[in-house]
Amino acid sequence: MTRLALVLALGLIAPVGMAQAQTVTPPETSATPPERPDPEDRLDQIEAESADAAASTPDTAQVVADPGGQAACLEKLDALGTIFVPGPPRSDPEDAACGIADPVIVSSIVPGVDVTPAAELRCETAAALGQWVADVVVPAARQMPERGVLSGIDQGSGYICRRRNNAADGKLSEHSFGNAIDIMAFRFSQGDPVRVEPREREGTMAEAFQRTVRAGSCLYFSTVLGPGTDAAHADHLHLDIKERNGGFRLCQ
């Protein structure tokens, strides 16, 4: 072997030997995962980022009614088979920012599926609810034939003038503008209702149904919060139609 070949051979062997001699000591404990942000804090961040954008829903709901837009929305409800009555303009004497110019009071969202108690909402919120129920909830319910057919939805809050998470102060909830509804349970013609609750790893059809309708709701609502989001939403699905810059959707 020539001197040059010997030098090259030693150069190749040495790094291998050094690499074999090095040992990596694994950490004693796994890295702590980052803490999940609070959804309300995330909402504040999103709103701050979109402060320069024109909001479709003003902070004060005392706006001039849009007869053309309202008429088109009411036609959507009629096409869905929604049973509703128009309500008078809503306002709150204690907070001028709350209210709905043209509310609708919904007692049945699609044929055969009632809403209990009847929900007072903006027409656009009712239309999103109806489309979600028709496109996602009813088909998902058919996969549980032992329960019969979907017969109703229990709601916990439509329009109400209050702060987020029922806090004493802070920003107004989307419920204050008729933009939100809280879904508590789904009722069927047979058996017990499927209540919204933590169901992770139950391995049941009720869990599969809840996961399916919750995931599908993000196609129709811009905010979806529920079990696993935080303690305040452990027993219901909060669905709202608040518009944000760039069409951002918050589904947790």
C-alpha positions as CSV (number, residue, x, y, z in Angstrom):
1,M,0.0,0.0,0.0
2,T,1.4,3.4,-1.0
3,R,1.8,6.2,1.6
4,L,-1.1,8.1,0.1
5,A,-3.4,5.1,0.2
6,L,-2.5,4.5,3.8
7,V,-3.2,8.1,4.8
8,L,-6.6,8.0,3.1
9,A,-7.5,4.7,4.8
10,L,-6.6,6.0,8.2
11,G,-8.6,9.1,7.6
12,L,-11.7,7.0,6.9
13,I,-11.2,4.7,9.8
14,A,-10.6,7.4,12.5
15,P,-13.9,9.2,12.2
16,V,-15.8,5.9,12.4
17,G,-13.9,4.9,15.5
18,M,-14.5,8.3,17.1
19,A,-18.2,8.1,16.3
20,Q,-18.4,4.6,17.8
21,A,-16.7,5.8,20.9
22,Q,-19.2,8.6,21.5
23,T,-22.3,7.8,23.5
24,V,-25.5,9.8,23.8
25,T,-27.1,10.0,27.2
26,P,-30.9,10.0,26.9
27,P,-32.7,12.6,29.1
28,E,-34.1,11.3,32.4
29,T,-37.6,12.7,31.6
30,S,-39.5,13.6,28.4
31,A,-39.7,17.2,27.5
32,T,-42.8,18.9,29.0
33,P,-45.3,19.6,26.2
34,P,-46.3,23.3,25.8
35,E,-49.3,24.3,27.7
36,R,-52.4,24.5,25.5
37,P,-53.5,28.2,25.1
38,D,-56.8,29.3,26.6
39,P,-59.4,29.6,23.8
40,E,-60.6,33.0,25.1
41,D,-57.0,34.3,25.0
42,R,-56.7,33.0,21.5
43,L,-59.8,34.9,20.5
44,D,-58.3,38.1,21.9
45,Q,-55.2,37.5,19.9
46,I,-57.1,36.9,16.7
47,E,-59.2,40.0,17.2
48,A,-56.1,42.1,17.9
49,E,-54.5,40.8,14.7
50,S,-57.6,41.7,12.7
51,A,-58.3,45.1,14.3
52,D,-57.6,46.9,11.0
53,A,-60.0,44.7,9.0
54,A,-63.6,45.6,8.5
55,A,-65.8,43.5,10.7
56,S,-69.0,42.1,9.3
57,T,-70.5,42.1,12.8
58,P,-70.0,45.4,14.6
59,D,-69.4,45.5,18.4
60,T,-72.6,47.4,18.7
61,A,-75.6,45.5,17.4
62,Q,-77.9,48.5,17.2
63,V,-77.5,48.7,13.4
64,V,-79.9,49.6,10.7
65,A,-81.7,46.5,9.4
66,D,-80.8,45.2,6.0
67,P,-84.2,44.3,4.4
68,G,-82.6,42.8,1.3
69,G,-80.2,40.6,3.2
70,Q,-82.8,39.6,5.7
71,A,-85.3,38.6,3.0
72,A,-82.7,36.4,1.3
73,C,-81.8,34.8,4.6
74,L,-85.4,34.1,5.4
75,E,-85.8,32.4,2.1
76,K,-82.9,30.1,3.1
77,L,-84.7,29.2,6.2
78,D,-87.9,28.5,4.2
79,A,-85.9,26.2,1.9
80,L,-84.4,24.3,4.8
81,G,-87.9,23.8,6.2
82,T,-87.2,25.7,9.4
83,I,-90.1,26.7,11.5
84,F,-89.6,30.2,12.9
85,V,-91.3,33.5,13.6
86,P,-89.7,36.9,13.2
87,G,-89.1,38.7,16.5
88,P,-89.1,42.4,17.4
89,P,-85.7,44.2,17.5
90,R,-83.8,43.3,20.7
91,S,-81.8,45.6,22.8
92,D,-80.7,45.7,26.4
93,P,-81.2,48.8,28.6
94,E,-78.1,48.0,30.7
95,D,-75.7,47.5,27.7
96,A,-76.4,49.4,24.4
97,A,-73.9,47.1,22.6
98,C,-76.2,44.1,22.9
99,G,-79.0,43.4,20.6
100,I,-80.3,42.0,17.3
101,A,-81.9,44.2,14.6
102,D,-84.0,41.4,13.0
103,P,-84.1,38.3,15.2
104,V,-85.9,35.0,14.4
105,I,-87.2,32.6,17.0
106,V,-86.6,29.0,15.8
107,S,-88.7,26.1,17.2
108,S,-87.8,23.5,14.5
109,I,-84.5,23.8,12.6
110,V,-85.3,21.2,9.8
111,P,-88.4,19.0,9.3
112,G,-88.8,16.6,12.3
113,V,-86.0,18.2,14.4
114,D,-87.2,20.6,17.0
115,V,-85.1,23.1,19.0
116,T,-85.8,23.1,22.8
117,P,-86.3,25.7,24.1
118,A,-87.0,27.8,21.0
119,A,-83.8,29.8,20.1
120,E,-83.7,33.5,19.4
121,L,-81.0,34.2,16.9
122,R,-79.8,36.3,14.0
123,C,-81.2,34.8,10.8
124,E,-77.7,34.1,9.6
125,T,-77.0,32.0,12.7
126,A,-80.2,30.1,12.2
127,A,-79.3,29.4,8.6
128,A,-75.9,28.1,9.5
129,L,-77.4,25.9,12.2
130,G,-80.0,24.5,9.7
131,Q,-77.5,23.8,7.0
132,W,-75.2,22.0,9.5
133,V,-78.1,19.9,10.9
134,A,-79.3,19.0,7.4
135,D,-75.8,18.2,5.9
136,V,-74.0,16.7,8.9
137,V,-76.1,15.9,11.9
138,V,-79.0,14.1,10.3
139,P,-76.8,11.9,8.1
140,A,-74.6,11.1,11.1
141,A,-77.6,10.2,13.2
142,R,-78.7,7.6,10.5
143,Q,-75.6,5.6,11.4
144,M,-77.2,4.8,14.7
145,P,-80.4,3.1,13.6
146,E,-81.0,1.6,17.0
147,R,-81.8,5.1,18.2
148,G,-84.4,5.7,15.6
149,V,-84.3,9.2,14.0
150,L,-83.0,12.5,15.2
151,S,-86.0,14.3,16.7
152,G,-84.6,17.3,18.5
153,I,-81.7,19.5,19.7
154,D,-81.5,20.9,23.2
155,Q,-79.9,24.3,23.3
156,G,-78.6,26.1,26.4
157,S,-78.2,29.7,25.1
158,G,-79.2,31.7,22.0
159,Y,-79.4,35.4,22.3
160,I,-78.5,36.8,25.7
161,C,-76.6,39.9,26.7
162,R,-73.6,38.7,28.7
163,R,-69.8,38.6,28.8
164,R,-67.7,35.7,27.6
165,N,-68.0,32.6,29.9
166,N,-70.6,34.5,32.0
167,A,-67.8,36.7,33.5
168,A,-68.7,39.8,35.4
169,D,-66.7,42.0,33.0
170,G,-64.6,41.7,29.8
171,K,-65.6,41.4,26.2
172,L,-69.2,40.6,25.1
173,S,-70.0,37.1,24.1
174,E,-71.2,36.5,20.5
175,H,-74.5,35.5,22.2
176,S,-75.0,39.2,22.8
177,F,-75.4,39.8,19.1
178,G,-77.4,36.6,18.3
179,N,-74.4,35.2,16.6
180,A,-74.1,32.1,18.8
181,I,-75.9,29.0,20.0
182,D,-74.9,26.4,22.6
183,I,-75.8,22.8,21.8
184,M,-76.4,20.7,24.9
185,A,-77.8,17.4,23.6
186,F,-79.2,15.6,20.6
187,R,-82.5,13.8,21.1
188,F,-83.7,10.7,19.2
189,S,-87.0,8.9,18.7
190,Q,-85.7,6.0,20.7
191,G,-83.4,5.8,23.7
192,D,-81.6,8.4,25.7
193,P,-80.3,11.7,24.3
194,V,-76.7,12.0,23.3
195,R,-75.5,14.7,25.6
196,V,-72.5,16.7,24.8
197,E,-69.8,15.7,27.3
198,P,-66.2,14.6,27.4
199,R,-66.1,11.2,25.6
200,E,-62.5,10.8,24.6
201,R,-61.6,7.1,24.2
202,E,-65.1,5.8,25.1
203,G,-65.0,3.8,21.9
204,T,-68.8,4.1,21.6
205,M,-71.1,5.2,18.7
206,A,-72.1,8.2,20.9
207,E,-68.5,9.3,20.9
208,A,-68.2,8.7,17.1
209,F,-71.4,10.7,16.6
210,Q,-70.2,13.6,18.8
211,R,-66.8,13.7,17.1
212,T,-68.4,13.7,13.6
213,V,-70.9,16.5,14.2
214,R,-68.4,18.6,16.0
215,A,-65.8,18.3,13.3
216,G,-68.4,19.0,10.6
217,S,-69.7,22.1,12.4
218,C,-66.4,24.0,11.6
219,L,-67.5,24.1,7.9
220,Y,-70.6,26.2,8.9
221,F,-69.4,28.1,12.0
222,S,-66.3,30.2,12.5
223,T,-66.0,29.3,16.2
224,V,-66.5,25.8,17.6
225,L,-65.7,25.2,21.3
226,G,-66.6,22.2,23.4
227,P,-65.4,19.4,25.7
228,G,-61.6,19.5,25.9
229,T,-61.4,23.2,25.0
230,D,-61.7,24.3,28.6
231,A,-63.9,23.7,31.7
232,A,-66.4,26.3,30.6
233,H,-67.3,24.3,27.5
234,A,-67.2,20.8,28.9
235,D,-71.0,20.2,28.6
236,H,-71.9,21.9,25.3
237,L,-70.8,22.9,21.8
238,H,-70.5,26.6,21.4
239,L,-71.1,27.5,17.8
240,D,-70.9,31.1,16.4
241,I,-70.6,32.9,13.1
242,K,-68.3,35.8,14.1
243,E,-66.3,36.8,11.0
244,R,-62.5,37.5,11.4
245,N,-59.8,38.8,9.2
246,G,-58.9,36.4,6.3
247,G,-61.9,34.1,7.2
248,F,-60.0,32.6,10.1
249,R,-61.9,29.9,11.9
250,L,-61.2,28.8,15.5
251,C,-62.3,25.2,16.0
252,Q,-61.0,23.6,19.2
